[in-house]
Each structure stands twice: as C-alpha cells, then as structure tokens.
Amino acid sequence: MQNQVKTIDVDQMWMRGRMNPCSEYVLYAKIKKNYIDRIYDDIVDISSELKNKELFSNLATENRRKIYYIIDSVEGFSVESLEELLKDNHSLVEFIYKAHAVRKRNSKQPSS
C-alpha cells in the first residue's frame, strides 16, 4: 500500500482561468479551519439557535439545509470575498450571516 501525498493541482486551476489559486486556497483553508469545520461540528445547535431568526424558519432541519448551502458557496468566493470574511473575528452565527451577505452581493454583480 502506497502513501499518496494529497496535493492541490494549482497548475490546472491556473490553466482553467482562476486567478491567484494559491492565495485563494490558503484563505479558504483558514476559513475552513476557523469557521466551516466548527459549524459542521455544531450544526444541530446552530440550526436550533437560528430558529425564527432573520433568513431562517422555525424548522431546524430546513435551517441546516440553508446553512449547508451558504457554507458550500464559500468555496467559490473570490480572494477579495474570502479576505472580507477573514477580516474580523466572527462568531459562527455572525459568520453564516456574513457569508450569506457576501454570496448575495456576489450573485448580483455582473460576471466578467
């Protein structure tokens, strides 16, 4: 059995037209470590905490789906958006709202 080293093929990312793939990867890794992994670990508590709050319903399972959708969209953010998410130290709930706001803003911007 061989131990394969898991690496990211940044050459392929660059060839597909992604700008700053290394910076993007590093920023996303920081966000994943600081927020996303912790959100996944506490998803049940967070979805219950967000019941009947802005953007969320009174059903915890529906809230979980919405949280997963918001968190999954972070991976596609630009370097500038990732830096914006890392700029301040947020609680997990604040991070979810901030990520939603950035995702919504980015969806309204015309693509280049």
SULURJO-V429838 format. One record per pair of residues at least 24 apart in sequence whose ideal C-beta (glycine too) atoms are under 7 Angstrom apart, sorted by the first residue. I is the first residue (numbers start at 1). J is the second residue. Records with the same first field share a line. If there is no record, write none. Layout:
I = J  J
This chain:
20 = 79
23 = 79
24 = 79  82
27 = 79  82  83  86
28 = 75  82
30 = 86
31 = 74  82  85  86
35 = 92  95
36 = 71  74
38 = 92
39 = 67  71  92
42 = 92
43 = 67
46 = 92  93
49 = 93
50 = 93
55 = 100
67 = 96
70 = 96  99  100  103
71 = 99
73 = 103
74 = 99
77 = 102  106
81 = 106
